[in-house]
Amino acid sequence: MVGQFATMMALALAVAATGYVHARMPRASAAERGEAFVPEPQLAKLMALGFDAAVADFYWLQAIQAIGADAQVDEELGSHLGKLIDVVTTLDPWVDHPYRFAAIWLTEGEENVLTANRLLERGIAHHPDEWRNRFYLGFNLFFYLMQNEAAADQLQAASRLPGAPPYLGRLVARLRAETADIDVAETFLLELIRDTDDETIRQGYMAALDEIEIEKKARFLDRAREAFNTLNGRDIMSVDELVSHPHPMLEKLPDPEPESLPPSLRRGSEWRLDLETDDIVSSYYNRRYQVHFASQDQAKAARMTAERERRSRGGDRDRTVEAQNAKGEGSSDVR
């Protein structure tokens, strides 16, 4: 009885502490915030009155509710989620899943990804034997930031940890060889599919695997096309020539649609030569697959790269102006 009373009192104090934290926080208008107010992590820790884990749970629930059942996470919501998970993992850094939750949802802009990476690094510091945090960090570095060497470093460290799958060593070798390609992307995706319980996210990864399947078939046709050119001294005029020519390169063309596609969703796609690029493409996608997974993610990665390049050019211009100003000031001193 005494134990139950003590437990109830502790719970009541935890709830009161959370309310006290919010009551003491500086307020901002909704127009200024654009989102629910999230305190600075250190301020939340200071005001938690020792009930860090209980207050962390409160903000963790806010993060889950912010996603909702069908939420489309844009860069602004991603920023909000990053703040929430920062508070959660500052108050209770020994939590586990929130670190990878951040890695999954903070992907809509470079700042989002960098925030996710900082959180994953915190997770690595507090869970040094958890290989998945390093795996997700390596994924972000490879996929969104195109930093293959840094990604390889993380995966190599992950490969030495308990429970790490044996293929990580091969993945490291591919990344260090600067040949990161669809096989690397496929390996990442298969592990992400195994690791997620969210069906919506899983379906997105499965769709990306379908793209990889079609790209592999297209590359098979590329090799057949090269052999045709060598044998006949000219290029194909249509993909069908690979099977219809008097000296065919193939007995039949591979299926231009994903094998996972049910019959009811088949479109009667075909292989063709793209009028702009002259590449062999399936009319199912009407484009070739790049190293990065889905088209929306290709756009994200390209946008992040462009942002880094713009900042770099801006920094170079600033240094040039500073050097010119310094030179000008030096000249006036001489005179």
N, C-alpha and C positions, 0 to 999 in steps of 0.2 A: 504494500500500500504506500509506504514511504517512498519506495523506488518509483512508483507510478506518478506520485505527486511531484517528485523531483524532476521527472522527465517532462511533465506538463509545464512546470514552472520554467524549465530551460527553453521549451518551445515558445512559451509566451514571451519570454525575454528576447528570444531571437526575432520574433515577429515585431516586438516593440523596437528592437534595435534597428531593424530595417526601416520602420516608419520614422524613427528618429533621424536616421541618416538622411532620408528624403526631406524631412522637415527642415533640416539644417543646411541643405544644399542651396547654393545661389540659383535663382530662377531666371529663365530667359523666356521671351515670348515665343509662341509657336512659329511666328513669322521669322524670327531670328534663327530658330533651331531648324525648322523643317522636319523635325522628328522628335520622338520622345526624349526627354532630357536624360543624358548619361553623365554621371560624375567623372571627374578625373580619378583614375585608379587609386592613386595614393591618398586622395581625399576620402574615397569610399573606404579604404582600409583604416584610415585614422578614425573615421566616424562609426565603424562597425562594432566598436566596443568589445572586441574579442570574439564576436560571432561571425567571423570571416566566412566560414563555410556556408552558414545559413543565408547571409547576404549574397554570396556567390550564387547560390541556388536560385535566388530571386531573379538575378540578372540573366542567368542561364535560361530560365523559363521565358523571360522577355525575348531572348534571341530566338528561341524555338517558335514562339508565337509570331514574331516578326516575319518569319518565313511563311507560315501558314501552309495550307494544303496546296495551293496553286500559285504561289507568289512568283513573280518575275523579278529576280534580283538585278537591279540596275546598280550603277556605280554609287549613287547616293545611299541606297539601302545597304550596299556592301560596306560602305564607310560606317554606317550606323552599327551594323553587325560586328565590325571590327572593334569598335569602341566597347560594345557589350562584352565581347569575348576577352578583350584586354582587361576589363574590370573583373570578370569571372576568374581568369587565370592569374591575376595579381592577388586577389583575395585567397584563392585556393589553387596554387600552381600545381598541385599533385593530381588534379583532375586529369582525365585521359581523353575522352571523346571530343570535348570542345575544341581541342587543337586541330583535329582533322575535320571537324565541322567547319572551322574557319577556312581550311584549305579548299574544301569543296565549294563553298559559297562565295568566297572573296576572289572573284576572277574577272570582274567587269572592267577593270582598268589597272594600270600599272601600280598605282598607289594601293589599290585593294590587294593586289598580289604581294606587294612588298610588306604590307601589314600582315597578311597570312604567313609570310615567310618569317617575320619577326616572332609571331606567335608560335610557329613550329619550332623555332630555335629555342624558345622558352620551354616548350614541351620536351625537347631533346635534353635540355639542361636538367629537368626534373624527372625525366624518364629515360635515362641514358641507355637502358637495355631494350627500349621499344623501337624496333626497326622500322615500323610503319611511319613514324613521324619523319624520319630521314628519307623514306621513300617518297612521301608526299612533297617534301621540300625539293628533292631531286626532280620530281615531276614538274613542279612549278618552274624551276630553273631551266629545265630543258624545253618545256612546252610553251610557256608564256614569255620567258626572258631570253631564250635561245642561248643560254650559257652552258654549253655542253660539258666543259671541263669542271665547272663548279657542280653540275649535276652528277657527274661521274664521281667526284669526291664524296658527295653525300651517299651515293649508292654503294660505293666501296666500303664506307664506314658501316652502312646498314647491313651489308653482306656478312659482316663478322659477328652480328648480334644473334642471340638465341631466336629460333623460329624463322629466320630470314630464308626465303626460298632460294634454291641453288642457282637459279637462272640469273640472279643479280650480278654475279661475276661476269657472265657473258654480256650483260647489258652495259656494264662498266667498260668492257673492252670495245664495244661498238661506239660508245660515246667518245672514248679517248682516241679512237681511230678516225674521228671526224667524219664518220659515215652514218651518223644518226639518220635513220630512214624509217620506212613504214614498219619494218620488223621491230624496231625499238618502240615505236608508237603502239604497235599491236601488243607487245609485251606489257607495257604500262597499262593499257586499257584492260587487258585480261585480269591483271591484279586488282585494278580499281573496281571492276565488276564483282570480283570475289569479295572485296572489302566493304561494299556498300549495302545497306539494308533498304535504301530509299529506291522504290521502284521507278520513279520518274528519272532519277539520276542514272539508274541502271539502263533504262531504255535509251537514254542519250548516248551512253557508252556503246551500247549494242549497235546503234545507228552508225556510230563512227567506225565500228568494226566492219559493217557492211561496206562502207566507203573503201576501207583498206582492201577488202576482198576484190572489189571491182578494179582497184588500181593494180593489184597483183596480176589480174587477168589482162589488163591493158598492157602491162610491161611484158607479159608473155607474148602478146601480139606484136609489140615493138621488136622483140627479138626475131620473130618470124618475118617481120617487115624488112629488117636488116638482111636476113638471109635471102629474101626475094630480090632485094636490090643487087646483092652480090651476084646472084645467079643470072638475073635477067638484064642487068646493066641499066635499070630504070626503077623508079619508085612505083608503088601501087597507085592505081587510080581510084580504087575503092577498097575497103577492108575485105569485101567478098572475094577479091582476087586471090587472097591467101588460100582459099579453098577451091575456087572455080577455075584458076589458071590451068592450062595444060600440064604444067609442072607445079602442082600445088605444094605449099609449105605445110599445110595442116589438113587433117581429115575433116575436121569441123571446127567452128568457132566456139569459144567458151560462152557460157550463158552470160548475157550482158546485164542480168539482174541478180541481186543477192540471193544466195541459196536459201536464206532464212525467210524469204518473202513467201507468204501463203499464196496459193493459186488465185484466190479472190482479189488480191491486190496487184497482180501482175499487169504490166502496162504494154506488153508487146514491144519492149525496147530492142534496140539494134546497135551494132557497132558502126561508127561512121568516122570520117575524117573531118575534124573541126575546120571550118572555113577560115578562121582567123589564125589559128596556131598551127594547123596541119597535123595536130596530134590525133592519135586514135582515141576516141572517147566513146563511152556508152551513152546512148540517149536517155538512160535512166537518170544520170546526173548532169550530162552535157558539159562536163569539165573534167580535168584530171585532178587527182588528189595530191595535195602537197604534204610535207612532213607533218604539219599540224592537222589536228583531227577534223572537226566539222568546219564548214565554211564560216560560221559565225565566230568560231574560235580562231580561224586564220585571220579574220579581220581584227580581232582583239590583239593577237600577237603582233600583227603588222602595225596597228595603231600604237602599241606600246613602244615598238622599235622606233617608229617615227618620232614619238615624243622624246625619247632619249637622244636621238640624233639632233632634234631641234634644240634641246637644252645644251647639248654639247657644242653646237655651233654658236649658240648664244653666249656660252661661257668663253669660247675662243674670241668672239667679238669684244666681249667685256675686257678680256686680258689685253687685246690689241689696243683698245681705247686707253686703258690704264697706262700701257707702255708709251703710247704717243703723248699722253698728258705728262708723264714723268719726263719724257725727253724734252717736251716743250718747256717745262719748269726748269730743267737743267740748263737749257739754252739761255733762258732769261737771266739765270744767275751769272752765267759767263759774261753776258753783256753788261 
